[in-house]
Amino acid sequence: MANKTKKSKLKTHKGAARRFKITGTGKVMHAKGMKSHLRRKKSSRVKRQFDRMLVMNDATVKRVKRMVPNGIK
């Protein structure tokens, strides 16, 4: 009988899972910063733009996908 070792589970970085969303096609989405503080002086157009999530640039996508291995949607 061969000695079978269990592979350890990949842990999700919970902070990254809350901040980033991975789409069905594998793109990483993130929210804009600067949206909670001093909102009264920002125009309504700018405040509306904060609601949208943006596609992350390619430089940090690999790192985020490593932190969120199961692709929490």
C-alpha positions in Angstrom: 0.0 0.0 0.0 1.4 3.4 -1.0 1.8 6.1 1.5 -0.6 8.8 0.4 -0.1 12.3 1.8 -2.9 14.8 1.8 -2.4 18.1 0.0 -3.0 21.1 2.2 -5.9 23.3 1.5 -5.4 26.7 0.0 -6.4 29.4 2.4 -8.3 32.5 1.2 -6.9 35.9 2.3 -10.2 37.3 3.7 -9.2 40.9 3.3 -8.5 40.4 -0.4 -11.8 38.4 -0.8 -13.7 41.4 0.5 -11.9 43.9 -1.6 -11.7 42.1 -5.0 -14.2 40.2 -7.1 -13.2 37.8 -9.8 -15.6 37.6 -12.8 -16.6 34.5 -14.7 -14.0 35.2 -17.4 -11.2 35.6 -14.8 -10.9 39.4 -14.7 -10.2 41.0 -11.3 -12.5 43.9 -10.3 -11.9 46.4 -7.6 -13.6 49.4 -6.2 -12.3 53.0 -6.3 -10.7 54.5 -3.2 -11.4 57.9 -1.7 -15.2 57.3 -1.6 -16.0 57.5 2.1 -14.3 60.7 3.4 -15.4 64.3 2.5 -18.2 63.3 0.2 -20.2 66.5 0.5 -17.8 68.5 -1.5 -17.6 66.0 -4.4 -19.9 66.4 -7.3 -22.8 64.0 -7.8 -21.2 62.7 -11.0 -18.0 61.7 -9.1 -20.0 60.1 -6.3 -21.9 58.1 -8.9 -18.7 56.9 -10.4 -17.6 55.5 -7.0 -20.4 52.9 -7.3 -18.8 51.2 -10.3 -16.1 48.5 -10.0 -13.1 48.7 -12.3 -11.0 46.1 -14.0 -7.6 45.8 -12.3 -4.4 46.3 -14.3 -2.3 43.3 -15.2 0.6 44.1 -12.8 -1.2 42.9 -9.6 -3.8 40.4 -11.0 -1.5 37.5 -10.4 -1.0 38.4 -6.8 -4.7 38.9 -6.1 -5.6 35.6 -7.8 -3.0 33.9 -5.5 -4.7 35.4 -2.4 -8.2 34.5 -3.6 -7.6 31.0 -4.9 -11.2 29.9 -5.1 -12.3 32.9 -7.1 -15.0 34.2 -4.7 -17.6 36.0 -6.8 
